[in-house]
């Protein structure tokens, strides 16, 4: 079954046909690094990580680029507030982003360009747009002239007046058209600045991604991804300036956008005080459980984040790891052919991770019916191979159930032995008291059918 993708530009599901199967190109808008990453930042990272893994199964070369925006007014404000350089702010939070995404099992992209490393190319691209008549200088600014591109608005597919009314597009007297957007803007003394033909200043947000895409992937790419909030104005503006710059050539064949995350059915926002930082969630559950929760809903649908969503993800992973623990005596090596077809077909159908997870659970249930060593080995290979594409089930089962407990292991094992002895002596009151003590220590006990027990930190 070929891969099918819902293309935002055409508003329908299409078969994915790359321009060059030996060099599939994927660009995803990365974070603006001015604070610690929240769960909304994590969703596109995890979603497109699964897409990247899927593409690598079917194509010999996948060039995945995810950028870092390290020039932005929010970064400037944070630097001014702390009286440090923007480099110190962006460096700190880039490091936090890398660590948090690694905790969620996100693979690094092939290339991770930073805006500050592409200033020369950005200035050159703006100059070319001016020369082509698609941009103009006004009062130290350079602006893209939206009426110069007749196809503007096609990606969003909505009434332009409605789009601009809700997008906080700056209205300025020097604009030829209210819809025109900034490519370059002057900097004040307390703002970072680079020399340009239009004076000392800094780039607008949209031109940055167009430049990095041209620099690392070329004039036309296969897939452009990001959050739903980027469709307008960011991706609409990228598409306009890049298409004009390259003589009308198609900018991206497919556009993919993940849905929003709500918290207890409310939009996540600083004003509501419900922004969930990844680092705080990691104190509540393993990174793999957070990842599993993000994949439990189809990427294009909104995800309502609740404590129960995370708890359910932990329980689901417990069930899957319990099966792998029963197969721990089976030695296997993996290959791509071990991935079950039904599981792979679910992912190939517009990255349907909920359906793929359902297939994974169905596969795990087969452990009760397989008996031969060959059948058990085949089941284990399938579970691990399927889990690898989702970025889960790659830990040792014992390590999963024990978690990252900082509690003294010897004390835990001593209590478990005492509880096992109490159960053998049919002193169930003492056994329950020991279980309660372990629970209060943050240790979850899982009793097995053979009379033994495993544990994990919760």
C-alpha positions in Angstrom: 0.0 0.0 0.0 1.5 3.4 -1.0 1.6 6.2 1.6 -1.4 8.6 1.4 -1.2 12.1 2.9 -3.9 14.7 3.6 -2.7 17.7 1.7 -3.7 21.0 3.2 -3.3 22.8 -0.1 -5.8 20.6 -1.9 -7.9 19.7 1.2 -7.9 16.0 0.3 -6.0 12.8 0.8 -3.4 12.1 -1.9 -1.0 9.4 -2.8 2.5 10.5 -1.8 4.8 10.5 -4.9 8.2 12.2 -4.2 10.0 14.1 -6.9 13.1 11.9 -6.4 12.6 8.6 -4.4 16.3 8.6 -3.7 16.1 12.0 -2.0 12.8 12.6 -0.2 12.7 16.1 1.2 10.8 17.0 4.4 10.9 20.4 6.1 9.2 21.1 9.5 9.0 24.4 11.2 10.9 24.0 14.5 10.7 26.0 17.8 11.3 29.7 18.5 13.7 29.3 21.5 12.8 31.9 24.1 11.4 29.6 26.8 11.1 26.0 27.9 9.2 23.8 25.4 5.5 23.0 26.1 3.4 20.1 25.0 2.2 22.1 22.0 5.8 22.3 20.8 6.2 18.6 21.4 3.2 17.5 19.2 4.7 18.4 15.8 8.1 17.1 16.8 6.6 13.7 17.7 4.1 13.6 14.8 6.7 14.3 12.1 9.2 12.1 13.8 6.8 9.2 13.1 6.5 10.4 9.5 10.2 10.5 9.2 10.6 7.0 10.5 7.8 5.8 8.1 9.5 7.5 5.1 12.8 5.8 6.0 11.1 2.4 5.7 10.1 3.0 2.1 12.8 5.3 0.7 16.5 5.0 0.6 17.2 8.6 1.2 15.2 11.0 3.4 16.5 14.5 4.0 14.6 15.8 7.0 15.2 19.5 8.0 13.8 21.1 11.1 14.9 24.6 11.9 15.6 26.6 15.0 14.3 30.2 15.1 16.9 32.0 17.2 16.0 35.6 16.1 12.6 36.8 17.3 11.1 39.7 19.3 10.2 37.3 22.2 13.9 36.3 22.4 14.9 39.9 22.3 12.5 40.7 25.2 13.8 37.8 27.3 17.4 38.9 26.7 16.6 42.4 27.7 14.8 41.3 30.8 17.8 39.2 31.9 20.4 41.7 30.5 22.1 38.9 28.5 22.7 38.3 24.8 20.1 36.8 22.5 22.6 34.0 22.0 22.6 33.1 25.6 18.8 32.9 25.7 18.5 30.9 22.4 21.4 28.6 23.4 19.8 27.8 26.8 16.4 27.0 25.4 17.7 25.2 22.3 19.5 22.9 24.8 16.3 22.4 26.7 14.4 21.6 23.5 16.9 19.1 22.4 16.9 17.4 25.9 13.1 17.3 26.1 12.6 16.0 22.6 15.2 13.3 23.3 13.3 12.4 26.4 10.3 11.9 24.2 12.2 9.6 21.8 12.3 12.2 19.0 15.1 11.5 16.5 17.3 14.5 15.5 16.7 15.8 12.0 19.3 15.3 9.3 19.9 19.1 9.3 18.9 21.6 11.9 19.6 25.1 10.5 19.5 28.2 12.7 18.4 31.6 11.4 21.5 33.4 12.7 23.6 31.2 10.5 21.8 32.2 7.3 21.7 36.1 7.4 23.7 36.5 4.2 21.4 34.2 2.3 18.3 35.9 3.8 19.5 39.3 2.7 20.3 37.9 -0.7 16.8 36.4 -1.1 15.1 39.7 0.0 17.2 41.6 -2.6 16.1 39.2 -5.3 12.5 39.7 -4.4 13.0 43.5 -4.7 14.7 43.1 -8.1 11.8 40.9 -9.3 9.2 43.5 -8.3 7.6 41.4 -5.6 9.0 43.4 -2.7 9.7 47.1 -2.0 11.6 49.3 0.5 9.7 51.7 2.7 11.0 53.7 5.7 13.8 51.2 6.5 11.5 48.2 6.0 11.3 45.8 3.1 7.9 44.4 2.4 6.5 41.7 0.2 3.7 43.1 -2.0 0.9 40.6 -1.7 -1.0 41.7 -4.8 2.1 40.7 -6.9 1.2 37.1 -6.3 -2.3 36.2 -7.6 -2.3 32.8 -5.9 -2.1 34.3 -2.4 -4.6 32.7 -0.1 -5.0 29.4 -1.9 -3.2 27.4 0.8 -5.5 28.7 3.5 -8.5 28.3 1.3 -10.4 31.0 3.2 -11.7 34.5 2.7 -8.7 36.8 2.9 -10.6 39.5 4.8 -11.5 37.0 7.5 -7.9 35.7 7.6 -6.4 39.1 8.1 -9.0 40.2 10.6 -7.9 37.4 12.9 -4.2 37.3 12.2 -2.9 40.5 13.9 -1.3 41.6 10.7 0.4 44.9 11.4 -1.2 47.9 9.6 1.3 50.6 8.8 1.0 53.8 6.8 4.1 52.9 4.6 2.5 49.8 3.3 1.2 49.8 -0.3 -1.4 47.2 0.7 -2.5 46.4 4.2 -1.8 42.7 3.5 1.9 43.3 2.7 4.2 41.6 5.2 7.7 42.4 6.4 10.8 40.8 5.0 13.3 43.1 6.8 12.8 45.6 9.6 15.1 48.2 11.2 16.4 47.6 14.7 16.7 50.0 17.6 19.8 50.3 19.7 18.8 47.6 22.1 17.8 45.1 19.4 20.1 42.7 17.5 21.0 44.0 14.0 22.8 42.9 10.9 24.0 45.2 8.1 22.0 45.2 4.9 21.4 47.4 1.8 18.4 48.8 3.7 20.2 49.6 6.9 21.0 47.8 10.1 18.1 45.5 11.0 16.8 42.0 11.3 14.6 39.7 9.1 10.9 39.0 9.3 9.8 35.6 10.4 8.5 34.2 7.1 11.5 34.9 4.9 13.7 32.9 7.3 12.1 29.5 6.5 12.0 30.2 2.7 15.7 30.9 2.8 16.6 27.8 4.8 14.5 25.6 2.6 16.1 26.9 -0.6 19.6 26.6 1.0 19.2 23.0 2.2 16.5 21.4 0.1 16.1 23.3 -3.1 13.4 25.3 -4.9 10.7 22.6 -4.6 10.3 20.2 -1.7 8.1 17.1 -1.2 6.5 17.8 2.2 6.3 20.9 4.4 4.9 20.3 7.9 4.0 22.2 11.0 1.2 23.1 13.4 -2.2 24.1 12.2 -1.6 27.6 13.6 1.1 28.1 10.9 -1.1 27.7 7.9 -1.8 31.4 8.0 0.0 33.7 7.8 3.4 31.9 8.1 3.0 29.1 5.5 0.9 31.2 3.2 3.6 33.9 3.2 6.4 31.3 2.7 4.5 29.9 -0.3 4.0 33.3 -1.8 7.6 34.6 -1.6 9.2 31.3 -2.6 6.9 30.8 -5.6 7.5 34.3 -6.9 11.3 34.0 -6.3 11.5 30.8 -8.4 9.5 31.9 -11.4 6.2 30.3 -10.4 7.7 26.9 -9.6 5.8 24.8 -7.1 7.1 25.4 -3.6 5.9 22.3 -1.8 4.0 19.3 -3.2 2.3 18.4 0.1 1.5 20.4 3.1 0.8 18.6 6.5 -0.5 20.3 9.6 -1.1 18.8 13.1 -4.1 19.9 15.2 -4.1 22.0 18.4 -3.7 20.7 22.0 -6.3 21.7 24.5 -6.0 21.3 28.3 -9.1 20.0 30.0 -11.1 21.2 26.9 -9.7 24.7 27.1 -7.2 26.3 24.7 -3.7 26.2 26.1 -2.5 29.7 26.7 -0.4 31.7 29.1 -3.3 34.0 30.0 -5.3 31.0 31.3 -2.2 29.7 33.1 -2.6 26.2 31.7 0.6 25.9 29.6 2.0 22.4 30.2 5.8 22.3 30.0 7.4 19.1 28.9 9.8 19.2 31.7 7.0 19.2 34.3 5.1 16.4 32.5 8.3 14.3 32.7 8.1 14.5 36.4 4.7 12.9 36.2 5.4 10.1 33.7 8.1 8.6 31.5 8.8 10.4 28.2 7.6 7.3 26.3 4.2 7.7 28.0 3.9 11.3 26.9 4.9 10.3 23.4 2.3 7.6 23.4 -0.4 10.1 24.6 0.5 12.4 21.7 0.1 9.6 19.2 -3.2 8.3 20.7 -5.2 10.9 18.7 -4.9 11.4 14.9 -2.4 14.1 14.2 -4.9 16.3 12.3 -7.5 16.2 15.2 -7.4 18.4 18.3 -6.0 16.6 21.3 -7.7 17.2 24.7 -4.9 16.7 27.2 -6.0 15.5 30.7 -4.3 13.7 33.5 -6.4 10.6 32.5 -4.9 10.7 29.0 -1.4 10.4 30.4 -2.4 7.7 33.0 -4.1 5.7 30.3 -1.0 5.9 28.2 1.1 4.5 31.1 -1.4 1.6 31.5 -1.3 0.8 27.8 2.4 0.7 27.7 2.4 -1.4 30.8 0.3 -4.0 29.0 2.6 -4.0 26.0 5.8 -4.2 28.0 4.3 -7.0 30.1 4.0 -9.0 26.9 7.6 -8.3 25.9 8.6 -9.3 29.5 7.0 -12.7 28.9 9.0 -13.0 25.7 12.3 -11.8 27.3 13.9 -15.2 27.0 13.6 -15.1 23.2 16.6 -13.6 21.3 15.7 -11.8 18.1 17.2 -9.5 15.5 15.0 -7.1 13.5 14.4 -6.3 9.9 12.0 -4.1 8.0 10.0 -7.2 6.9 9.0 -7.9 10.5 6.6 -4.9 10.5 3.0 -6.3 10.3 1.3 -5.2 7.1 -1.9 -4.2 8.9 0.1 -1.9 11.2 2.1 -0.4 8.4 -1.1 0.1 6.3 -2.6 2.1 9.2 0.4 4.5 9.2 0.4 4.8 5.4 -3.2 6.0 5.6 -2.4 9.6 6.5 -0.3 8.6 9.5 -3.2 7.0 11.4 -1.4 6.4 14.7 -4.6 5.5 16.7 -5.3 2.7 14.2 -1.7 1.6 14.3 -1.8 1.4 18.1 -5.0 -0.7 17.9 -3.1 -3.1 15.6 -0.2 -3.2 18.1 -2.6 -4.2 21.0 -4.2 -6.8 18.8 -0.7 -8.2 18.0 0.2 -8.2 21.7 -2.9 -10.3 22.6 -1.5 -13.1 20.4 1.0 -13.9 23.1 -1.6 -15.9 24.9 -2.0 -18.3 21.9 1.5 -18.8 20.7 3.6 -21.6 22.2 6.4 -22.6 19.9 9.7 -20.8 20.2 9.6 -19.8 16.5 6.1 -18.3 16.9 7.2 -16.5 20.0 10.2 -15.1 18.3 8.1 -13.9 15.3 5.7 -12.2 17.7 8.5 -10.4 19.5 10.1 -9.3 16.3 6.8 -7.8 15.1 6.1 -6.0 18.3 9.6 -4.5 18.4 9.7 -3.6 14.7 6.2 -1.9 14.9 7.1 -0.2 18.1 10.3 1.2 16.6 8.4 3.1 13.9 6.2 4.7 16.6 9.2 5.3 18.8 8.1 3.1 21.6 8.8 -0.4 23.2 12.6 -0.1 22.7 13.4 -0.3 26.4 14.2 -3.4 28.4 10.9 -4.5 30.0 12.5 -4.8 33.4 13.9 -1.2 33.1 10.4 0.0 32.0 8.6 -1.4 35.0 11.3 -0.2 37.4 11.4 3.2 35.8 14.0 5.8 36.8 13.5 5.3 40.5 15.9 7.2 42.7 14.7 5.1 45.6 17.1 2.5 47.0 16.7 -0.6 44.9 17.8 -2.8 47.7 15.1 -1.5 50.0 12.5 -2.1 47.3 13.6 -5.7 46.7 13.7 -6.4 50.4 10.1 -5.2 50.8 9.1 -7.3 47.7 10.7 -10.4 49.3 8.9 -9.7 52.6 5.6 -9.3 50.7 6.2 -12.6 48.8 6.9 -14.3 52.0 3.8 -13.0 53.6 1.7 -14.2 50.6 3.3 -17.7 50.9 2.4 -17.7 54.5 -1.1 -16.5 53.6 -0.7 -13.4 55.7 -2.5 -11.2 53.3 -2.9 -8.4 55.8 0.9 -8.0 56.0 1.2 -8.3 52.2 -1.4 -5.6 51.7 0.4 -3.4 54.2 3.7 -3.8 52.4 2.0 -3.0 49.0 0.5 0.1 50.6 4.0 1.1 51.9 5.5 0.7 48.4 2.6 2.6 46.9 3.3 5.5 49.3 6.9 5.4 48.1 5.7 5.9 44.6 6.2 2.3 43.5 3.6 0.4 41.5 3.5 -3.4 41.9 2.4 -5.7 39.2 1.7 -9.3 40.2 2.3 -12.0 37.7 0.4 -15.3 37.3 3.5 -17.3 38.3 3.5 -15.7 41.8 6.4 -13.2 41.1 6.1 -9.4 41.0 7.6 -6.6 39.0 7.6 -2.9 40.0 8.0 0.6 38.5 8.1 4.1 39.8 4.9 6.1 39.1 
